[in-house]
Amino acid sequence: MVPSRSKDRLSELAGHVGPDLATHLHGVTAGHGTFTEADELAEQVKATHGRVDHVVPSIGGWWMGKALWQTSEAQWQQFFLDTTTAHMAVARAFVPRLEPAGSYTLISGFSAQKPYPTAGIISMHGAALLMMREVLSAELDGQRRVNDLILGPIITRSRPQGSAGWLTADHVGHAAVLLATNPTIHDEHITLDTRTDLDQLQRRAPAGDRT
């Protein structure tokens, strides 16, 4: 299930994944940026499908432009406060509703672990997500699986060019599924800088799932 405030974007997504996968894609026209919106979304998901198995919140994106001391209040609000609040809202709504065998996978970027000049807001936001994962793991104490994917540069539709070893958006999706379906991976930071890292993650999958 994929939420979006825009029906047009959900239709666009269905077109990107193709007709075969689109039959399994359930779009939900809903927001998730506030505590109330996220709670309503989680209730809708559970009411529609009866349970919540795996959650992979993909919230926010890349931004760079100015040094921290040149950052405007509007930029701080948009790229740190709004996105960090949305992550908190989604975790607060979905983690208590996860099935016992369920999982929660946060996605962050390489700038969360090292300072990236003129992208300080994104570095700070990413670092906050990594600590969110550690806190969730400590509080859940093994009751649910919580992990994070730390991504390097990604080849996407908006940036189709890149180095040969870079991951694609499809690779990221595959990695998220590997984490969700592998019960031996829990409370981990998984770094995916290159396709070699993805191969190593694939080798950790149960024997029957190594495809």
N, C-alpha and C positions, 0 to 999 in steps of 0.2 A: 504494500500500500504506500502510495506517495502523496503527500499533501501539497497543495499549492493554493494560493489565493486566486489564481488565474486559471479558468477552464481552458483558455487558449494555450497556456503553457503545458497543461496536462495533455492536451491533444497533440501538441508538438512533440512531447516526450514519447507518446505512443507511436508517432511516426518514426522517431529515431530508433526505437528498439525493434521495429518491424512487426508484421502481423502475428507471427508465431508467439513471440514473447508478450506481445500486447494483450493476448488472451488471458495472461496471468497477471496483468498489471491492473491494479485498482486505484484509480485516482480519487482523491478526496478534496473537494473544494473547501479549504479551511485554512485558517492561520495558526501559527504556533509561537508567535513572538512574545506573548505575555503569559503569565501564569494561568489566567482564565482560559485563554485560547488553547493552550497546551492541554489543560485538564479536559476541556470539551472534546478535543481531538482524540485523546487517549480513550475517553469513554465511548466515543463513536466507533473507534477501531475495535474495541473489545465487544461492544454491543453487536456490531456487524459480523464479526468473525469468531466471537466466543473466547478468544484468548490473544495474548500478545507474546509471540515467541522471541523475535530478534529485532532490535532497534539499532539503526545506523543513522544518526542525525548528521546530515550534511548541510551545515548552516554557515553562511559567511563566504568570504572569498579573499582574493589577493588585492592588496592596495599598497602603493608606495608613492611618495611625492615630496614630503617635507620632513625635516628634522623634528624631533619631539618638541623642541621649544618654539617651532613655527606652526605647530598643529593647531587648527582651529577647534573651537568647541563643537561645531557641527560635525567635523570629521571624527573627533573623539566619541561623540554620541553614536554616530553611525557605525564605525568600524570596531569600537570596543564595547561600549555600553549596550547597544542594541543586540549585537550578535552574542555577547556573553550572557546577557539576560535570556535570550531565546534558548541557548544551550541549557541554562539552569532550569528554565521553565519546562523544557522537554524532559530532562532527566527527572525532575520532581514529579512529573505526571506519569512517565512510563516505567521507571524503575520499580515502583511498588506494584505495578500491574504485570510484571514479567512472570511467565511460567517458571517453575523451579529449574527447568533445564534451559531456560532462555539466556540471552546474552545482550549486552549493551556495548556497542563499539563506537568510541569517539574518533573523529578524524581531525588531525592537526597537520601542520606543515613543518618543514625543516627549520623555519625561522623561529619556531618555538624553543629551540634548543641552542640557537646562537643568534647574537644580535645582527640584524640586517639594517644597515643604514638607510634612512628615509622610509623605512617600513616598520618603525618602532611600535606603532599601534597593533599591527598584525603579530609581531613577535610577542608583545605583552598578552594579547588575546590568546595566542596559541599556548603560551606558558600557563595561563590560567586553566585552559582545558586539560593540560597534562596533570596539573595538581587536582583538578576536579576528578579525574579518573582515579588518582591515588586515594583521594578521600572516599570516593564511592567504594573502592575495593576494601579500604580499612573498615568502613561502616558496615558493609555487607558481610565481611568476614567469611567469604566462601559460599554464601547462600545463593548468589547469582554470579555469573561470569561477566566481568567488565574488563575491557581491553581498549587500547588505542592504537591507531595506525598513524605513524608519523611519515608523511609523504615528502619525497623530493619533487623536483619539477615534473609536471605532468603534460603530456600531449593531449590536447582537447580540440574540439571543433573550432574554438576561438583562437587557439594557438596550435596549428597542425604541424609546425616544424619543431624539431628538437634533436638532441643527440640520439645516437642509435640505442643507447642503453636506457633511455628514459622510459618510464611507464606511460601507458595510455590510460584514458578514463576507463576503458573496459578492464584493464588489468587491476585497477583499483577496486572495481566492482567484484572481480573474481577474488581478490584478497579479502574483501569484507565477508564474502560467503565462506571462505576458508576459515576465517576466525569464528564466524557464527556457528559453523557446523562441527568444529573440532573441540570436543569437550576437554581436551588436555591443555588447552590454551586459556589461561585465566590470569587476571591481574598483571598483564604484561604491556610494556611499551614495545610495539613492533615497528621497526624502522624499515621503510621501503624507499630506498633511494634509486635503485636500479632493478632491472629484470632479474639480475642474479639474486637479489634479496627475495623477490617473489618466488623464484625457483626453490630457495631454501625454505620458505614458508610452505610451499607445496609439498615438500618432502616430509614435513611434519604432519601432514594429513594422514588419517587412518588409511591402511593399504588399499581398501576398496574405493577410496575417494580421490586417488592420485591421478586425476585426468586433466 
